[in-house]
Amino acid sequence: MLFVALTVPSEGIGRPGREVLGLARRLADGGAPGPVVAGIAGPGAAQAAAEAVGLGADRVVAVTGRGETADRTLLLRDLLAAWERAGGNAGWVLVPGDDAGRELAPRLAFRLNAGVVTDAVQVAWEGGRLETRRPVYGGKAVAALALQGQVGVIQVKDRAFDAAEPDPARTGQAEEIPAEGGSPRMKVVEQVREEVEGIPMEEAPVVVAGGRGMGGPEPFQTELNELARILGGAVGASLAAVDAGWVPPSYQVGQTGKSVAPNLYVAVGISGASQHVAGIAGAKHVVAINKDAEAPIFRVAELGLVGDWKEVLPAFIQAVRELRG
Ligand SMILES: Cc1cc2nc3c(=O)[nH]c(=O)nc-3n(C[C@H](O)[C@H](O)[C@H](O)COP(=O)(O)OP(=O)(O)OC[C@H]3O[C@@H](n4cnc5c(N)ncnc54)[C@H](O)[C@@H]3O)c2cc1C
């Protein structure tokens, strides 16, 4: 069994959930022992059951009636109940790379007495077992790990896998079981939503990011912003630019910032430290502008421009403007 452990808010299954459902479906279609069972907890569980079938689940166990709760211990309890209901004595538990998934994966592994791989960027069915890969040493190396035993937990890295597309023609079996017991030991006292102008960086098809080489906050407001605007994208930054106070922390891309997977990532004045590059593993195309021909960013860039951004970027922006009409 490939058991996809989801906690679903009232808005429905989000991108991280669709990514892990897509992965589970591809694994099952590629020979991994199925079925794909979605165990769903959270306030959106009942409504998400049909959605999960359309996204690739053969069977759904939705634990309903818990309502809104910030207490992940209760959600953990619900996911374990869904696992039991699904017959859970053997199989792989696949967990999304969102906040809840990152917290719940090791806790699920502990409760199931299973091994756990976190931040998996590759999962494949090979030689009768699930082979996984995850970045280690801040993205400087990749570890290959295979889980031993009857049960294993794999939490996937956010944006490392293609999200499942809904197929209304898919059929599957869905059942609901009531959430049992427990009173919340945590409550949300305040929620602060970040205000974003334009497209959020994580959703943008193009990210134009600047680093320490920009030399100050102004180019983020002018050149980088303008290039992002023409390309229909968003502006990002390295930690060095954030630490310098040139842009807010929400702009940070990398290991301790955001992971992005745009079609195009333009890195300007960014050296390409492994911790930065860890956040753009999912980018389809990388273009780098840097005055140092030896900068490590050129190792990951498909197209590299060696030069001072002050000379290169205005011409680059002009050329893009002309191409875009
Ligand atoms: C635990 C840990 C976590 C980290 N997490 C992150 C993270 O999430 N994200 C992140 O970004 N970093 C992270 N870092 C920091 C990371 O190691 C680097 O220090 C940082 O990414 C460097 O930022 P930078 O490339 O902007 O600056 P630098 O490394 O200083 O590079 C600046 C680049 O700009 C070029 N340049 C200078 N002037 C110009 C010019 N006029 N025109 C063109 N190019 C020019 C230079 O040649 C140089 O390559 C982390 C570090 C640690 C230890």
Ligand as a Chemical Component Dictionary entry (heavy atoms), coordinates in Angstrom:
data_LIG
# 
_chem_comp.id                   LIG 
_chem_comp.type                 NON-POLYMER 
_chem_comp.pdbx_formal_charge   0 
_chem_comp.three_letter_code    LIG 
# 
loop_
_chem_comp_atom.comp_id 
_chem_comp_atom.atom_id 
_chem_comp_atom.alt_atom_id 
_chem_comp_atom.type_symbol 
_chem_comp_atom.charge 
_chem_comp_atom.model_Cartn_x 
_chem_comp_atom.model_Cartn_y 
_chem_comp_atom.model_Cartn_z 
_chem_comp_atom.pdbx_ordinal 
LIG C1  C1  C 0 22.955 27.221 7.500   1  
LIG C2  C2  C 0 23.000 28.206 6.357   2  
LIG C3  C3  C 0 21.821 28.444 5.657   3  
LIG C4  C4  C 0 21.829 29.343 4.591   4  
LIG N1  N1  N 0 20.665 29.565 3.898   5  
LIG C5  C5  C 0 20.707 30.364 2.796   6  
LIG C6  C6  C 0 19.526 30.559 2.006   7  
LIG O1  O1  O 0 18.445 30.045 2.294   8  
LIG N2  N2  N 0 19.623 31.360 0.923   9  
LIG C7  C7  C 0 20.800 31.985 0.551   10 
LIG O2  O2  O 0 20.805 32.692 -0.460  11 
LIG N3  N3  N 0 21.919 31.799 1.290   12 
LIG C8  C8  C 0 21.895 31.046 2.401   13 
LIG N4  N4  N 0 23.020 30.922 3.159   14 
LIG C9  C9  C 0 24.171 31.789 2.861   15 
LIG C10 C10 C 0 25.020 31.297 1.728   16 
LIG O3  O3  O 0 26.013 30.423 2.204   17 
LIG C11 C11 C 0 25.729 32.485 1.037   18 
LIG O4  O4  O 0 26.462 33.187 1.992   19 
LIG C12 C12 C 0 24.776 33.472 0.347   20 
LIG O5  O5  O 0 23.885 32.769 -0.482  21 
LIG C13 C13 C 0 25.594 34.450 -0.459  22 
LIG O6  O6  O 0 24.739 35.381 -1.060  23 
LIG P1  P1  P 0 25.170 36.105 -2.392  24 
LIG O7  O7  O 0 25.411 35.092 -3.453  25 
LIG O8  O8  O 0 24.171 37.165 -2.655  26 
LIG O9  O9  O 0 26.508 36.852 -1.956  27 
LIG P2  P2  P 0 28.023 36.558 -2.318  28 
LIG O10 O10 O 0 28.389 35.150 -2.069  29 
LIG O11 O11 O 0 28.806 37.619 -1.672  30 
LIG O12 O12 O 0 28.063 36.732 -3.897  31 
LIG C14 C14 C 0 27.884 37.960 -4.554  32 
LIG C15 C15 C 0 28.129 37.713 -6.036  33 
LIG O13 O13 O 0 27.863 38.890 -6.744  34 
LIG C16 C16 C 0 28.828 39.015 -7.778  35 
LIG N5  N5  N 0 28.900 40.452 -8.120  36 
LIG C17 C17 C 0 29.395 41.451 -7.348  37 
LIG N6  N6  N 0 29.231 42.635 -7.989  38 
LIG C18 C18 C 0 28.635 42.353 -9.168  39 
LIG C19 C19 C 0 28.203 43.151 -10.266 40 
LIG N7  N7  N 0 28.344 44.469 -10.247 41 
LIG N8  N8  N 0 27.645 42.539 -11.321 42 
LIG C20 C20 C 0 27.486 41.175 -11.361 43 
LIG N9  N9  N 0 27.877 40.375 -10.336 44 
LIG C21 C21 C 0 28.423 40.959 -9.261  45 
LIG C22 C22 C 0 30.094 38.468 -7.185  46 
LIG O14 O14 O 0 30.994 38.048 -8.220  47 
LIG C23 C23 C 0 29.581 37.312 -6.340  48 
LIG O15 O15 O 0 29.579 36.102 -7.079  49 
LIG C24 C24 C 0 23.022 30.026 4.227   50 
LIG C25 C25 C 0 24.203 29.762 4.931   51 
LIG C26 C26 C 0 24.180 28.861 5.986   52 
LIG C27 C27 C 0 25.470 28.590 6.723   53 
# 
loop_
_chem_comp_bond.comp_id 
_chem_comp_bond.atom_id_1 
_chem_comp_bond.atom_id_2 
_chem_comp_bond.value_order 
_chem_comp_bond.pdbx_ordinal 
LIG C1  C2  SING 1  
LIG C2  C3  SING 2  
LIG C2  C26 DOUB 3  
LIG C3  C4  DOUB 4  
LIG C4  N1  SING 5  
LIG C4  C24 SING 6  
LIG N1  C5  DOUB 7  
LIG C5  C6  SING 8  
LIG C5  C8  SING 9  
LIG C6  O1  DOUB 10 
LIG C6  N2  SING 11 
LIG N2  C7  SING 12 
LIG C7  O2  DOUB 13 
LIG C7  N3  SING 14 
LIG N3  C8  DOUB 15 
LIG C8  N4  SING 16 
LIG N4  C9  SING 17 
LIG N4  C24 SING 18 
LIG C9  C10 SING 19 
LIG C10 O3  SING 20 
LIG C10 C11 SING 21 
LIG C11 O4  SING 22 
LIG C11 C12 SING 23 
LIG C12 O5  SING 24 
LIG C12 C13 SING 25 
LIG C13 O6  SING 26 
LIG O6  P1  SING 27 
LIG P1  O7  DOUB 28 
LIG P1  O8  SING 29 
LIG P1  O9  SING 30 
LIG O9  P2  SING 31 
LIG P2  O10 DOUB 32 
LIG P2  O11 SING 33 
LIG P2  O12 SING 34 
LIG O12 C14 SING 35 
LIG C14 C15 SING 36 
LIG C15 O13 SING 37 
LIG C15 C23 SING 38 
LIG O13 C16 SING 39 
LIG C16 N5  SING 40 
LIG C16 C22 SING 41 
LIG N5  C17 SING 42 
LIG N5  C21 SING 43 
LIG C17 N6  DOUB 44 
LIG N6  C18 SING 45 
LIG C18 C19 SING 46 
LIG C18 C21 DOUB 47 
LIG C19 N7  SING 48 
LIG C19 N8  DOUB 49 
LIG N8  C20 SING 50 
LIG C20 N9  DOUB 51 
LIG N9  C21 SING 52 
LIG C22 O14 SING 53 
LIG C22 C23 SING 54 
LIG C23 O15 SING 55 
LIG C24 C25 DOUB 56 
LIG C25 C26 SING 57 
LIG C26 C27 SING 58 
# 
